[in-house]
Every structure is written in structure tokens, then in C-alpha cells.
Amino acid sequence: MRYLKKEPEARETTNDIFLKVFTKISLYNPAKSVFITWLRTLAVNTCLDKMKLSSFQFEVRSLDEDLETATVPVEDSFTAADILDMINQLPGQQSVIFNLFIVEGFSHEEIGALLGISSGNSRWYLSDAKKKLRRIFSQPPYKIK
């Protein structure tokens, strides 16, 4: 849901992921990585492939503005559903890059290679996503004191 947002598309992609797991299990090498890491990589790549097939377009923007490194505030009272709802309010490319960097732990270089953009653009999208999340946090029902 973090990547595809529409439940039917997410369910279909989940099925695709499990089909890939069962058909490609012979490619898993325990000496290279832990199973969960292999599964996560397979899942993320399947979601990104699905988005590309759905004519998901990334808008390339200029990096003229300074990049912010401020963190996004989080309250103890937020539920996982609240946080997912806030992330889902981000535009497509910002949501994807926020998920890949913050949630999945990919580097900007890895994100750039996955999405066919520069690492600088990845940084810009993440910075813009953080700004938009701050605005979302400041609006009811998420208002931070």
C-alpha cells in the first residue's frame, strides 16, 4: 500500500510477489543475504515494476533550491494508520522516494538507479516530501503542539 496506494492494485502485486518468491526461490543464496532482505528487495522491485507498467511518470525538477536535512517530527500518539495516511497524501514520486529512503533504507544512489533519476533528484524529492509532511502534520487531525 505504501507504493501502489490502490487496494486492488496492491493485492494483485502482493500475489505477483508471492508467485515470484515461489518460482525464483532457487535464485535465493543464503550466503549472500538473509531471506527477509531478499524478499524485501523482490517486493520493492515488483512494486516499482508495477508502477512503471502503469505509466507512472517521474517529473524531473531542478535542484536550484538548497536541500533541507531537517527531520520530520513524530508524536507518540500517532498510529501506524495515521502515518501511512500522511505518507499517502504525498504526490507519487515523493511518496515512493520517501518510502524507499526512510522506510526501506535505500541510499539516494540506489534509489536513483532503481527509478532512473539522479541521486540529486532523489534528495530533492525527499526534501520536498519532508516539507509537505510538515504541512500535513500541522493540519487537523494531526496537529502537533
Secondary structure, 3 states (H helix, E strand, C coil): CCCCCCHHHHHHHHHHHHHHHHHHHHHCCCCCCCHHHHHHHHHHHHHHHHHHHCCCCCCCCCCCCCCCCCCCCCCCCCCHHHHHHHHHCCCHHHHHHHHHHHHCCCCHHHHHHHHCCCHHHHHHHHHHHHHHHHHHHCCCCCCCC
